[in-house]
Amino acid sequence: MAVRSWLTMIFMAVLVLMFFPALVSGNETLSIVVNSLVLVASLTFCYANGASLGESEITYGELLEKRVAKGYTPLAEDKAQCYNRKRGVLATLLGMLPWLIMAIVVLVSGKDFVHVVVEEKPDYLFPAAETVVVSTHESIDVAARIAFAAFMGWYQFIDAVGPGVLDYWFLPMSMLYPLAIFVGYLTGPMQHKKKLKMIEEGKKKKLRKIRADQRRKKRQQQPRQQKPEV
């Protein structure tokens, strides 16, 4: 589950970077709508991913129980593939850990940092004419913005609230995808019941079709009764 969280964060970061111009269009309303759709779609994907994982682990656990009943001794690898909420919690924490550490480092490094709104653009054409000093916090902040690139489309709106506000938003950002996967994972038992119900309904439907075909063939095989002559 932790690896799924990491891959999702990396995949979304690459995806956002590829389509970044569409996420920061000149129309603010359109940008909010597009970013909201991307966020909802990504969270839905994480939820479905976690639900699928939970259901598959429950199915594996049931199959393992049947094998144990026949004399099989389960290995540690077998037990690791079975549904377990505690292990899910640990995997969720591990999934958010790299980005959570980054978010905390940003907050700690910016504790005494004074954010200043710069109105004049520096002279990038002639850097020798001026000295650009970048603080440690600013360097860490840039690294964090890259690490949380999956949410880059929202930076413009958060930065507009005030300088340094984004530093506090990195914390919830680090938790969104892992928590979405974990919530989906918790629905594993419910998803498994639905799957069994669908399988049972499919069997009944197939059985009804077989019986209907048998009755039809039986009617076709019966000889037709001739009408008596008057």
N, C-alpha and C positions, 0 to 999 in steps of 0.2 A: 504494500500500500504506500509506503514511503517513496519508493521508486516511482510509482505512478504520479505522486504529487510533484516530484522533481521534474519528471518528463513533461507534465502538463504545464508547469510554470515556464520551462524552457521553450516548449512548443508555442505557447501563447506569446511569449516574448518575441520569438522569431516571426510569428504571424503578424503581430502588431507592428513590428519594424518594417515588414514588407508592405503593409497597407497603411502606414502611418499618415500619409497625406490625406487619406479619406477620413481619418479619425479626427483631424484638426482642420477641417475645412473652415472657410471664412464665415459660414453660417453657424452661429453658436447653437441654435436650436437643433439643427441637423446633426451637429457634432455630439450633442448630448444624447440624441436618439440613437445614433449609430453606436456610440460607446456603450450605451445601456443595453442594446441588443447583443453586442459582442460579449459583454459581461454576463448577461443572463444565459446566453448560449454556452459559454464556457463553464459556468457553474452547473448548468443542466447536464452537460457532458460529464463533469466530475461526479455528479450525483448518480447518473446512470452507470458510470464505470464502477463506482463503489458498490452499487446494488448488484451488479453482475458478479463482482468478486465475492460478495457475501453469499449469494445464492449458489454459486459454483462450489464454495467451500462447504456449505451445508450438504450439498449433493454428494461431495466426496466423503464427508463424514458418515453419511448413511451407508454408502458403499463399503466404507472401511469397517463399520459395525457388522455388516453381513460377512465380510471376510474373517473378522475376529471370531464370529460365531462358528465358523468352520475350522477354527484352529490356527488362524494366522496371528503372528505376534507383530503388532504395529511398531514401526521404527519411529525415531524422532522426526524424520522427514515426513512421514505420514501424518503425524499429529500436527506438524507445522502447517499442513495444507487444510486443516479443519477449521471451521468457524470458531472464532474466539474473540469476544468483545475486549478483553483486557489487552490482548495482543494488538487489537485494532487501535486502542487508545495510544499504546506505545508507538505504533507505526505512524499514527497521525502526528504525534509530537515530533517524531524523527523527521517526518515529511516537511514540517514547517521550520525545523531547527535552523538550517542555513540562513534562511531569509529573516527569521526571528532574531538571530544573532546580529545580522547586518542592521536591522531596525533599531536594536538596542544600542549598538555602537554609534549609530547616527545621533540618537538622543543624548547619549553620554558625552560625545565629542562636542555637541552643540549646546551643552548646558550653560556655559558662560560666553557663548558666541553671540555677538551683536549683529543681527541681520540688518543690512542697509539696502534700501532701494536705490539702485543706480539709474539715474536718468540719462546720463551721457554715455555714449558708447565709446569704448576704448579704441585707440588707433591701432587696428590690427595690421594696417598696411605698412606701418613703420614702427615695429616693435622696439627698435633700438632707441626710439625717441622717448620711451617711457618704460617704467619698470612695473610689471604686473606681478603682484604678490598673491599667491593662492594659499589660504590657510589650510590647516590639516582637516578641519571640519568641512570645508568646501570640497576638498579632494574626496573625502569619504562620502559626502553627499552626492557627488557625481557618480561614484561607484555604485551607490545605492540606487540611484535613478536608472542606471543600466541594469542592475540586478532585478529591479522591479519593473522592467520594460513591458511586462504583460499588462500593466496598468498605465502605460505612458500616455494614452489618450486622455486620461483624467488630470494629468499634471497641470494643464493650462487653467483648468477651473479651480483647482486647489491653490495654485500659486496666486491666482487672482484674489483670493481671500486675504492673503497677507504673506509676507516673507517668513519662511521657517515653518509654516503650517503643515507643509507636506511631510516634514520630519516625523510628525505624530501619526500621519496616515500610513506610514510604512508598517506599523505594528499590525493593524487589522488586515492590511494587504497580505502580510506573510501567513495569515491564518485562513483566508477565504477558501482557497482550493483544497487544502488538506481537510478542512472541516466539511466541505461539500462532499468529498469522497467518503469521509467517515459517516456522515448522516446517511448516505446511500448504503454504506456497508451495514448499518444498523437495521435497514429494511430487508436484509437478506432473508430472514425467516419468513417474512410476509411475501417476498418475491417467490420463495420456494413453494409456499402454499398455493400461490396463484399458478405457478408452473404445473404443479401436480393436478390442480383443478382443471387446467386446460388440457392436460394429457388425458385425464379421466373423461372429460367431455368429448375429446377427440375419439377415444375408444368407443364411447356410447354411440356417437354419430356414425362411426364406421360400422358398428354392429347393427344399428338400425338400417343402414344402407344395405348390408349383406342380407338381412331378413327380408327387406323389401324386394331385393333382387330374387331371392328364393321364392317368395310368394308369386312374383310376376312369372318366373319360369314355370312354376307349378300350374298356374292358370293357363299358360300357353301349351303345356303338355296334356292338359285334360281334353278328351275328345268332345267335340261339339255335339250337342244333342240335336238330332234332326226333327223337324216339325212333322207331326203326323199328317198324312194325306187325308183330305176331306172327300 
